[in-house]
Amino acid sequence: MFDNNRLERRIDQLERKLDMIIKHLGLPNHDPATPYDEIDELIRQGKKIHAIKLYRTLTGRGLREAKDAIEERERHLR
């Protein structure tokens, strides 16, 4: 039987590992297809939850990944 939750957890683990590798190599960590201008504007307005929701909608990522990505983006905007 196919376990969606297990598959999603495994994908999340792999994405986190890839993010660590990208960070270690100093590569930009973003999807060029994602409209970061709108996300950045939400962050600047203090609408972090809205930014997370938009990121999730655009990327299909989970809540934890989206939150981490937005917090990373927030640090770069300072």
N, C-alpha and C positions, 0 to 999 in steps of 0.2 A: 504494500500500500504506500502511496506517495504522501509524504508529510510536508505540507507547505511551510509550516512553522520552522521545521528543521532546516529546510532549504533556505528560507529567508535569513535565519540566524547564520548559516554558513556563508551566504552572500555578504551579509553585514561584516562578518569576520574578515573575509577576503578584501572587502573594500577598505576596512580599517588598515589592514596590512599594506595595501597598495598606497594608501594615503601616507603611511609612515615612510615608505620607500620614496615616494615623491618628495616628501619634506626633507628626508635625509639627503637626497640628491640635489636639493635646492631648485627643483623644477616648479613652475607655476602650477597650482592645484586648482584648476577650474575647467569647466566645460564651456568651450567657446560659444556653444549654442544657447547658453543661459543668459538672459538679459540682466546682467548684474547691475546695470544703472538703476533699474527700478528697485531691486533688492537693496542697493546701497542707499537709495533715497529713503526707503522705509527705516533702515538702520539709523540714518542721520536724524530722522524724525522721532526716534525713540520707540518705534513700532516693531520691536524685535519679534513678537509673536506673529505679526502679519508677514514679516520677512521670512520667518521659518515656514509658515503656511505656503507662501508663494514658492519658495525654494522646493518644498515637497511636491507641490503641484507640477512644477516645471521639470523636476528631475526624477520624480517617482521614488525618491529616497525615503528611508524611514525617519521617524521623529528624532531619534538619537543622532543620526548622521546629519540631518538637517540642522539641528541645534548646534552641533559641533562646527559645521561649515559656516553658519551665520556668526557664531562667536569668533571664529578665526577671521572671517571677513571684517567683523567689528574691530578686532585688534589692528588690522591693517589700515583701517580708515582713520584711526586716531593719529 
